[in-house]
Amino acid sequence: RSGVAIAVASGATRPDVGTEAALRETILAARSIGYSTGPSGSHLTRLFERWGITETIAPRVVQAPPGVPVGTLVARGEVELGFQQLSELMHLPGIDVIGSLPREVQIVTVFAAAICTASRQRDAARAVLSFLASPEARSAKLRHGMEPA
């Protein structure tokens, strides 16, 4: 499980994102806003629509190309405020993660895995999945911005 976090360039002012109202105001005040093509980007698009700010911020919104972490756009100065799963942002150089989306507007991506029916190494795949679901993998998940499901 990984929730959406918010990043700014390293050393930049940390705007208030602690409540839904504060986040909305921070987004309205931002010079530019970046988000991904994944579930977090779709969620933010719906959130902007719900808030009625889509047209207002449209000229300042940058959607990262597929495969490009939003944090790299933040680090390069291409966007002021970046949104993506914490697990995708937290280890990138040149950015500060300033918090997560407030609980009332947070979206959590749940990652899942399965064994393909065509797998030639079903036992090995089963062992990996068993480990990932085990208590022993908990600390690795937490270190990388995820919560055990």
Contact map, one row per residue, 1 for C-alpha under 8 A:
11100000000000000000000000000000000000000000000000000000000000000000000000000000000000000000000000000000000111100000000000000000000000000000000001111
11110000000000000000000000000000000000000000000000000000000000000000000000000000000011100000000000000000000111000000000000000000000000000000000011100
11111000000000000000000000000000000000000000000000000000000000000000000000000000000011000000000000011000011110000000000000000000000000000000000001000
01111100000000000000000000000000000000010000000000000000000000000000000000000000001111000000000000011000011100000000000000000000000000000000000000000
00111110000000000000000000000000000000000000000000000000000000000000000000000000001111001000000011111000000000000000000000000000000000000000000000000
00011111000000000000000000000000000000000000000000000000000000000000000000000000111101000000000011111000000000000000000000000000000000000000000000000
00001111100000000000000000000000000000000000000000000000000000000000001001000000111000001000001111100000000000000000000000000000000000000000000000000
00000111110111000000000000000000000000000000000000000000000000000000000001100001110000000000001111000000000000000000000000000000000000000000000000000
00000011111100000000000000000000000000000000000000000000000000000000000001101001000000000000011100000000000000000000000000000000000000000000000000000
00000001111100000000000000000000000000000000000000000000000000000000000000100000000000000000011100000000000000000000000000000000000000000000000000000
00000000111110000000000000000000000000000000000000000000000000000000000000000000000000000000001100000000000000000000000000000000000000000000000000000
00000001111111000000000000000000000000000000000000000000000000000000000000000000000000000000000000000000000000000000000000000000000000000000000000000
00000001001111100000000000000000000000000000000000000000000000000000000000000000000000000000000000000000000000000000000000000000000000000000000000000
00000001000111110000000000000000000000000000000000000000000000000000000000000000000000000000000001000000000000000000000000000000000000000000000000000
00000000000011111000000001000000000000000000000000000000000000000000000000000000000000000000000000000000000000000000000000000000000000000000000000000
00000000000001111110011001000000000000000000000000000000000000000000000000000000000000000000000000000000000000000000000000000000000000000000000000000
00000000000000111111011001000000000000000000000000000000000000000000000000000000000000000000000000111100000000000000000000000000000000000000000000000
00000000000000011111011000000000000000000000000000000000000000000000000000000000000000000000000000101100000000000000000000000000000000000000000000000
00000000000000011111111000000000000000000000000000000000000000000000000000000000000000000000000000000100000000000000000000000000000000000000000000000
00000000000000001111111100000000000000000000000000000000000000000000000000000000000000000000000000001101100000000000000000000000000000000000000000000
00000000000000000011111110000000000000000000000000000000000000000000000000000000000000000000000000000000000000000000000000000000000000000000000000000
00000000000000011111111111000000000000000000000000000000000000000000000000000000000000000000000000000000000000000000000000000000000000000000000000000
00000000000000011111111111100000000000000000000000000000000000000000000000000000000000000000000000001100000000000000000000000000000000000000000000000
00000000000000000001111111110000000000000000000000100000000000000000000000000000000000000000000000000000000000000000000000000000000000000000000000000
00000000000000000000111111111000000000000000000000000000000000000000000000000000000000000000000000000000000000000000000000000000000000000000000000000
00000000000000111000011111111100000000000000000000000000000000000000000000000000000000000000000000000000000000000000000000000000000000000000000000000
00000000000000000000001111111100100000000000000000000000000000000000000000000000100000000000000000000000000000000000000000000000000000000000000000000
00000000000000000000000111111100000000000000000000001001100000000000000000000000000000000000000000000000000000000000000000000000000000000000000000000
00000000000000000000000011111110000000000000000000000000000000000000000000000000000000000000000000000000000000000000000000000000000000000000000000000
00000000000000000000000001111111100000000000000000000000000000000000000000000001100000000000000000000000000000000000000000000000000000000000000000000
00000000000000000000000000001111100000000000000000000000000100000000000000000011000000000000000000000000000000000000000000000000000000000000000000000
00000000000000000000000000000111110000000000000000000000000111000000000000000111100000000000000000000000000000000000000000000000000000000000000000000
00000000000000000000000000100111111000000000000000000000000111000000000000000011111000000000000000000000000000000000000000000000000000000000000000000
00000000000000000000000000000001111100000000000000000000000011110000010011000011111000000000000000000000000000000000000000000000000000000000000000000
00000000000000000000000000000000111110011001000000000000000011110000010000000000011100000000000000000000000000000000000000000000000000000000000000000
00000000000000000000000000000000011111111000000000000000000000111100110000000000001100000000000000000000000000000000000000000000000000000000000000000
00000000000000000000000000000000001111111100000000000000000000111100000000000000000000000000000000000000000000000000000000000000000000000000000000000
00000000000000000000000000000000000111111100000000000000000000000000000000000000000000000000000000000000000000000000000000000000000000000000000000000
00000000000000000000000000000000000111111110000000000000000000000000000000000000000000000000000000000000000010000000000000000000000000000000000000000
00010000000000000000000000000000001111111111000000000000000000000000000000000000001110000000000000000000001000000000000000000000000000000000000000000
00000000000000000000000000000000001111111111100000000000000000100000000000000000001100000000000000000000000000000000000000000000000000000000000000000
00000000000000000000000000000000000011111111110000000000000000000000000000000000000000000000000000000000000000000000000000000000000000000000000000000
00000000000000000000000000000000000000111111111000000000000000000000000000000000000000000000000000000000001000000000000000000000000000000000000000000
00000000000000000000000000000000001000011111111100000000000000000000000000000000000000000000000000000000000000000000000000000000000000000000000000000
00000000000000000000000000000000000000001111111110000100000000000000000000000000000000000000000000000000000000000000000000000000000000000000000000000
00000000000000000000000000000000000000000111111111000000000000000000000000000000000000000000000000000000000000000000000000000000000000000000000000000
00000000000000000000000000000000000000000011111111100000000000000000000000000000000000000000000000000000100000000000000000000000000000000000000000000
00000000000000000000000000000000000000000001111111111100000000000000000000000000000000000000000000000000000000000000000000000000000000000000000000000
00000000000000000000000000000000000000000000111111111100000000000000000000000000000000000000000000000000000000000000000000000000000000000000000000000
00000000000000000000000000000000000000000000011111111000000000000000000000000000000000000000000000000000000000000000000000000000000000000000000000000
00000000000000000000000100000000000000000000001111111100000000000000000000000000000000000000000000000000000000000000000000000000000000000000000000000
00000000000000000000000000000000000000000000000111111110000000000000000000000000000000000000000000000000000000000000000000000000000000000000000000000
00000000000000000000000000010000000000000000000111111111100000000000000000000000000000000000000000000000000000000000000000000000000000000000000000000
00000000000000000000000000000000000000000000100110111111110000000000000000000000000000000000000000000000000000000000000000000000000000000000000000000
00000000000000000000000000000000000000000000000000011111111000000000000000000000000000000000000000000000000000000000000000000000000000000000000000000
00000000000000000000000000010000000000000000000000001111111000000000000000000000000000000000000000000000000000000000000000000000000000000000000000000
00000000000000000000000000010000000000000000000000001111111110000000000000000000000000000000000000000000000000000000000000000000000000000000000000000
00000000000000000000000000000000000000000000000000000111111110000000000000000000000000000000000000000000000000000000000000000000000000000000000000000
00000000000000000000000000000000000000000000000000000011111110000000000000000000000000000000000000000000000000000000000000000000000000000000000000000
00000000000000000000000000000011100000000000000000000000111111000000000000000000000000000000000000000000000000000000000000000000000000000000000000000
00000000000000000000000000000001111000000000000000000000111111100000000000000000000000000000000000000000000000000000000000000000000000000000000000000
00000000000000000000000000000001111000000000000000000000000111110000000000000010000000000000000000000000000000000000000000000000000000000000000000000
00000000000000000000000000000000011110001000000000000000000011111000000000000000000000000000000000000000000000000000000000000000000000000000000000000
00000000000000000000000000000000011110000000000000000000000001111101110010000000000000000000000000000000000000000000000000000000000000000000000000000
00000000000000000000000000000000000110000000000000000000000000111111000000000000000000000000000000000000000000000000000000000000000000000000000000000
00000000000000000000000000000000000110000000000000000000000000011111000000000000000000000000000000000000000000000000000000000000000000000000000000000
00000000000000000000000000000000000000000000000000000000000000001111100000000000000000000000000000000000000000000000000000000000000000000000000000000
00000000000000000000000000000000000000000000000000000000000000011111110100000000000000000000000000000000000000000000000000000000000000000000000000000
00000000000000000000000000000000000100000000000000000000000000010011111110000000000100011000000000000000000000000000000000000000000000000000000000000
00000000000000000000000000000000011100000000000000000000000000010001111111000000011100001000000000000000000000000000000000000000000000000000000000000
00000010000000000000000000000000000000000000000000000000000000000000111111100000010000011001001000000000000000000000000000000000000000000000000000000
00000000000000000000000000000000000000000000000000000000000000000001111111110000000000000001010000000000000000000000000000000000000000000000000000000
00000000000000000000000000000000010000000000000000000000000000010000111111111110010000000000000000000000000000000000000000000000000000000000000000000
00000011100000000000000000000000010000000000000000000000000000000000011111111111110000000000011000000000000000000000000000000000000000000000000000000
00000001110000000000000000000000000000000000000000000000000000000000001111111100000000000000111000000000000000000000000000000000000000000000000000000
00000000000000000000000000000000000000000000000000000000000000000000000111111110000000000000010000000000000000000000000000000000000000000000000000000
00000000100000000000000000000000000000000000000000000000000000000000000011111111000000000000000000000000000000000000000000000000000000000000000000000
00000000000000000000000000000001000000000000000000000000000000000000000011111111000000000000000000000000000000000000000000000000000000000000000000000
00000000000000000000000000000011110000000000000000000000000001000000000011011111110000000000000000000000000000000000000000000000000000000000000000000
00000001100000000000000000000111110000000000000000000000000000000000000001001111110000000000000000000000000000000000000000000000000000000000000000000
00000111000000000000000000100101110000000000000000000000000000000000000001000011111000000000000000000000000000000000000000000000000000000000000000000
00000111000000000000000000000000111000000000000000000000000000000000011011000011111100000000000000000000000000000000000000000000000000000000000000000
00011110000000000000000000000000111100011000000000000000000000000000010000000000111110000000000000000000000000000000000000000000000000000000000000000
00011100000000000000000000000000001100011000000000000000000000000000110000000000011111011000000000000000000000000000000000000000000000000000000000000
01111000000000000000000000000000000000010000000000000000000000000000000000000000001111111000000000000000000010000000000000000000000000000000000000000
01111100000000000000000000000000000000000000000000000000000000000000000000000000000111111100000000010000000000000000000000000000000000000000000011000
01000000000000000000000000000000000000000000000000000000000000000000000000000000000011111110000000000000000000000000000000000000000000000000000111000
00000000000000000000000000000000000000000000000000000000000000000000101000000000000111111111000000000000000000000000000000000000000000000000000000000
00001010000000000000000000000000000000000000000000000000000000000000111000000000000111111111000010000000000000000000000000000000000000000000000000000
00000000000000000000000000000000000000000000000000000000000000000000000000000000000001111111000110000000000000000000000000000000000000000000000110000
00000000000000000000000000000000000000000000000000000000000000000000000000000000000000111111100000000000000000000000000000000000000000000000000100000
00000000000000000000000000000000000000000000000000000000000000000000001100000000000000011111111000000000000000000000000000000000000000000000000000000
00000000000000000000000000000000000000000000000000000000000000000000000000100000000000000011111000000000000000000000000000000000000000000000000000000
00000000110000000000000000000000000000000000000000000000000000000000000101110000000000000001111100000000000000000000000000000000000000000000000000000
00000011111000000000000000000000000000000000000000000000000000000000001001100000000000000001111110000000000000000000000000000000000000000000000000000
00000011111000000000000000000000000000000000000000000000000000000000000000000000000000000100011111000000000000000000000000000000000000000000000000000
00001111000000000000000000000000000000000000000000000000000000000000000000000000000000001100001111100000000000000000000000000000000000000000000000000
00001111000001000000000000000000000000000000000000000000000000000000000000000000000000000000000111110000000000000000000000000000000000000000000000000
00001110000000001100000000000000000000000000000000000000000000000000000000000000000000000000000011111000000000000000000000000000000000000000000000000
00111100000000001000000000000000000000000000000000000000000000000000000000000000000001000000000001111100010000000000000000000000000000000000000000000
00111100000000001101001000000000000000000000000000000000000000000000000000000000000000000000000000111110111000000000000000000000000000000000000000000
00000000000000001111001000000000000000000000000000000000000000000000000000000000000000000000000000011111110000000000000000000000000000000000000000000
00000000000000000000000000000000000000000000000000000000000000000000000000000000000000000000000000001111110000000000000000000000000000000000000000000
00000000000000000001000000000000000000000000000000000000000000000000000000000000000000000000000000000111110000000000000000000000000000000000000000000
00000000000000000001000000000000000000000000001000000000000000000000000000000000000000000000000000001111111000000000000000000000000000000000000000000
00110000000000000000000000000000000000000000000000000000000000000000000000000000000000000000000000011111111100000000000000000000000000000000000000000
00110000000000000000000000000000000000010010000000000000000000000000000000000000000000000000000000001000111110000000000000000000000000000000000000000
11110000000000000000000000000000000000000000000000000000000000000000000000000000000000000000000000000000011111000000000000000000000000000000000000000
11100000000000000000000000000000000000100000000000000000000000000000000000000000000010000000000000000000001111100000000000000000000000000000000000000
11000000000000000000000000000000000000000000000000000000000000000000000000000000000000000000000000000000000111110000000000000000000000000000000000001
10000000000000000000000000000000000000000000000000000000000000000000000000000000000000000000000000000000000011111000000000000000000000000000000000000
00000000000000000000000000000000000000000000000000000000000000000000000000000000000000000000000000000000000001111100000000000000000000000000000000000
00000000000000000000000000000000000000000000000000000000000000000000000000000000000000000000000000000000000000111110000000000000100000000000000000000
00000000000000000000000000000000000000000000000000000000000000000000000000000000000000000000000000000000000000011111000000000000100000000000000000000
00000000000000000000000000000000000000000000000000000000000000000000000000000000000000000000000000000000000000001111101001001100000000000000000000000
00000000000000000000000000000000000000000000000000000000000000000000000000000000000000000000000000000000000000000111111000000000000000000000000000000
00000000000000000000000000000000000000000000000000000000000000000000000000000000000000000000000000000000000000000011111000000000000000000000000000000
00000000000000000000000000000000000000000000000000000000000000000000000000000000000000000000000000000000000000000001111100000000000000000000000000000
00000000000000000000000000000000000000000000000000000000000000000000000000000000000000000000000000000000000000000011111111000000000000000000000000000
00000000000000000000000000000000000000000000000000000000000000000000000000000000000000000000000000000000000000000000011111000000000000000000000000000
00000000000000000000000000000000000000000000000000000000000000000000000000000000000000000000000000000000000000000000001111111000000000000000000000000
00000000000000000000000000000000000000000000000000000000000000000000000000000000000000000000000000000000000000000010001111111100000000000000000000000
00000000000000000000000000000000000000000000000000000000000000000000000000000000000000000000000000000000000000000000000011111110000000000000000000000
00000000000000000000000000000000000000000000000000000000000000000000000000000000000000000000000000000000000000000000000011111111000000000000000000000
00000000000000000000000000000000000000000000000000000000000000000000000000000000000000000000000000000000000000000010000011111111100000000000000000000
00000000000000000000000000000000000000000000000000000000000000000000000000000000000000000000000000000000000000000010000001111111110000000000000000000
00000000000000000000000000000000000000000000000000000000000000000000000000000000000000000000000000000000000000000000000000111111111000000000000000000
00000000000000000000000000000000000000000000000000000000000000000000000000000000000000000000000000000000000000000000000000011111111100000000000000000
00000000000000000000000000000000000000000000000000000000000000000000000000000000000000000000000000000000000000001100000000001111111110000000000000000
00000000000000000000000000000000000000000000000000000000000000000000000000000000000000000000000000000000000000000000000000000111111111000000000000000
00000000000000000000000000000000000000000000000000000000000000000000000000000000000000000000000000000000000000000000000000000011111111011000000000000
00000000000000000000000000000000000000000000000000000000000000000000000000000000000000000000000000000000000000000000000000000001111111001000000000000
00000000000000000000000000000000000000000000000000000000000000000000000000000000000000000000000000000000000000000000000000000000111111101000000000000
00000000000000000000000000000000000000000000000000000000000000000000000000000000000000000000000000000000000000000000000000000000011111111100000000000
00000000000000000000000000000000000000000000000000000000000000000000000000000000000000000000000000000000000000000000000000000000000011111100000000000
00000000000000000000000000000000000000000000000000000000000000000000000000000000000000000000000000000000000000000000000000000000001001111110000000000
00000000000000000000000000000000000000000000000000000000000000000000000000000000000000000000000000000000000000000000000000000000001111111111100000000
00000000000000000000000000000000000000000000000000000000000000000000000000000000000000000000000000000000000000000000000000000000000001111111110000110
00000000000000000000000000000000000000000000000000000000000000000000000000000000000000000000000000000000000000000000000000000000000000011111111000000
00000000000000000000000000000000000000000000000000000000000000000000000000000000000000000000000000000000000000000000000000000000000000001111111100000
00000000000000000000000000000000000000000000000000000000000000000000000000000000000000000000000000000000000000000000000000000000000000001111111111110
00000000000000000000000000000000000000000000000000000000000000000000000000000000000000000000000000000000000000000000000000000000000000000111111111110
00000000000000000000000000000000000000000000000000000000000000000000000000000000000000000000000000000000000000000000000000000000000000000011111111000
00000000000000000000000000000000000000000000000000000000000000000000000000000000000000100110000000000000000000000000000000000000000000000001111111000
01000000000000000000000000000000000000000000000000000000000000000000000000000000000001100100000000000000000000000000000000000000000000000000111111100
11100000000000000000000000000000000000000000000000000000000000000000000000000000000001100000000000000000000000000000000000000000000000000000111111110
11000000000000000000000000000000000000000000000000000000000000000000000000000000000000000000000000000000000000000000000000000000000000000100110011111
10000000000000000000000000000000000000000000000000000000000000000000000000000000000000000000000000000000000000000000000000000000000000000100110001111
10000000000000000000000000000000000000000000000000000000000000000000000000000000000000000000000000000000000001000000000000000000000000000000000000111
